[in-house]
Amino acid sequence: MPIQVLMPALSPTMEKGNLAKWLKKEGETIKSGDVIAEIETDKATMEVEATDEGTLGKILIPEGTADVAVNTPIATILADGESAADLAKAPAPVAKAAESAPATAAKAEAPAPKAAPAPHAVAEPDPEVPAGTEMITQTIREALRDAMAEEMRRDPDVFVMGEEVAEYQGAYKVTQGLLQEFGARRVIDTPITEHGFAGVGVGAAMTGLKPIVEFMTFNFAMQAIDQIINSAAKTLYMSGGQMGCSIVFRGPNGAAARVAAQHSQDYSAWYSNVPGLKVVAPFSAADYKGLLKAAIRDPNPVIFLENEVLYGHTGEVPKLDDFVIPIGKARIARSGSHVSIISWSNGMTYALKAADELAKEGIEAEVIDLRTLRPMDTETIINSVKKTGRAVTVEEGWAQSGVGAEIAARIMENAFDYLDAPVARVSGKDVPMPYAANLEKLALPSAAEVVEAAKAVCYR
Amino acid sequence: MAAPKKAAASAEQDKTNGGSPPEFTREQELKALRDMLLIRRFEEKAGQLYGMGAIGGFCHLYIGQEAVVVGMQMALKEGDQVITGYRDHGHMLATGMEANGVMAELTGRRGGYSKGKGGSMHMFSKEKHFYGGHGIVGAQVSLGTGLAFANNYRSNGNVSVTYFGDGAANQGQVYESFNMAELWKLPVIYVIENNRYAMGTSVSRASAQQDFSKRGVSFNIPGKQVDGMDVRAVKAAGDEAAAWCRAGKGPFILEMQTYRYRGHSMSDPAKYRTREEVEKVRHDQDPIEQVRNRLLAAKVSEADLKAIDAEVRDIVNASADFAQHDPEPDAAELWTDVYR
């Protein structure tokens, strides 16, 4: 029976890709290991190798096709003795383990397609953006790259260092093109030594340089956390104000997809516990850009928590010469009067979806995107709760000693008399992140849980 | 005069020094004596004040190791940076930081270098290019490598002198830093102050490779063992290492064979070594006595040496007086310098 070649997933979070090029023609013989096609994602161009032998029967997706979903059949391979007439017998295009493995990705398992992109509808205009400003549509990845490039053009003391940031163009392609524009002096590939290069970055910052230290993910920054906290965060205080450290530590934080416990952890609560650090965790493309620019200019150490799942998401970014969003200001992403839902980063995905659902049932939720976790914009939270009388926090991290717990405490301290119900927390479950797709889904918060919590605090 | 633990001299050492260090001029000898004496008397006074309860927390004295920082400082030029761990009082005085400010920091007073908020292990001086004062063993090695990174970035010709002990030399980030320093040819002199004990654990109980000058071998970083009790040997080695760095050849490791007379900290009962061992080093190899004897042999008068001693004692006594009478920081200082 003819074998189907499916669109492979080239990374844990890939949902679709472009079929850039066919390297084999219909009727050509194919041996296992032959490169048959090139696939482009927003991160990279990858080769698709055949894992089966035979003849390329039919190309189902012509080259140049954009946005081909993972697991879509892209071609059929005919085994010896089969002819094009057998093509009709090919199995229906149902989800099936990919027959073709990408050249470098882990074999065998085809990562499950992720959910559709998060809604980025924002009800409230951002006060930082003048009315009538032209907007451009960008991925978050591009917004981050532009923020770094603009700041590097503006200030020769700004440089980027990290694993694969230069020649490889970034493990997640966030630093794409920076090496070409700024050269190897300012875009520096490091060895895989997080502890060491974090310290090197802090030392350089103590002399007045402004490093952007990229961690491939914040999971690996645990190796470096001594330098981040003991050296970067505390030196200004310990030196009586003489010597500080203007440095940005950035990279993806939180759950990716199907990478299990050691690569899926939310560090929001860890870093936001530490005086001397600022902690930023944006959600929208515009915020990613404006806040990264602010972080790079900030004279203090800033932890800039990104989210891998969001990198490919697009949003409207103001086309301004110098778009900077101040650190420490939350934003009302959707206004409402019945319940306040407070979240940040990818938690906003669940919060906004839940708000849509709740609206259908007549509950108008006010959704607050904190954007910055330290210093926390308590005022915006409290003003909202005074209006709604109810609050739900949403985070991917664990509940115990979490950011949601902190928000609940602040609401209790500042708006106890306004509360009509106890604050509810929706969080990641109190377990290490499991690998199995169904368990992973259960371990993360969901829009349904947010809806349920919001209804509970509304006594509905 | 032999090093405390006579290790096999490296071939490089023999080649460059021929075994005995170049002589100092009389001015150099006098300066070395004065700077080492200042550290010794300062540390003795700090020990006293600790005993009186005027200094709290941890207090790690540098007595015995004075030739290392004084000799190294004589090899540096304006702009070169110094960074070290928690046994840092000597380094600060050697870079020219004021005794008053250091002592007042030890007593936690507002006139201290960190306004009383850093203490013994955490002091800094931008003006003197002293980057601390770090309490986490080994952390200063990555930071010092970062100072060298900045020198390279700015092409300013400066060298980072990064001190750490035989104990810190076993930390993982030291080797991460060695790798990057050689890879990027950073101008950093790694000065390993081997005083033979990491707190209470002797080098032989903690280190598989006890020749610390070889710790950079797998990174192709040259290293040298130096008699860290002879200020002339230290300076000569510092000159060589600094020239290497300034020529763009990358990092250099100097193992300074030295000895601390006092405990690891003030609260150290020192059960891990004998009194005789300490006395023998003090009697045979004291870095200050070596210089004093040479000066006397060169017909410098006792009176001249006493005058130096008196000048140093005055500075130290004044610093102790200042440090005990300067007010504590204002309560409002609790909340300052967290962010800028």
Interface residues (C-beta under 8 A of the other chain):
Chain A: F159 R185 T190 P191 T193 H195 G196 F197 A198 G199 V200 G201 V202 G203 A204 A205 M206 T207 G208 L209 D226 Q227 N230 S231 T235 L236 Y237 M238 S239 G240 G241 Q242 M243 G244 P275 G276 K278 P299 N300
Chain B: Q81 I83 G112 Y113 S114 K115 G116 K117 G118 H122 M123 F124 S125 K126 Y131 G132 G133 H134 G135 I136 A139 V141 S142 L143 G144 T145 G146 L147 A148 F149 A150 Y153 G172 Q173 E176 S177 N179 M180 L183 T336 D337 V338 Y339 R340
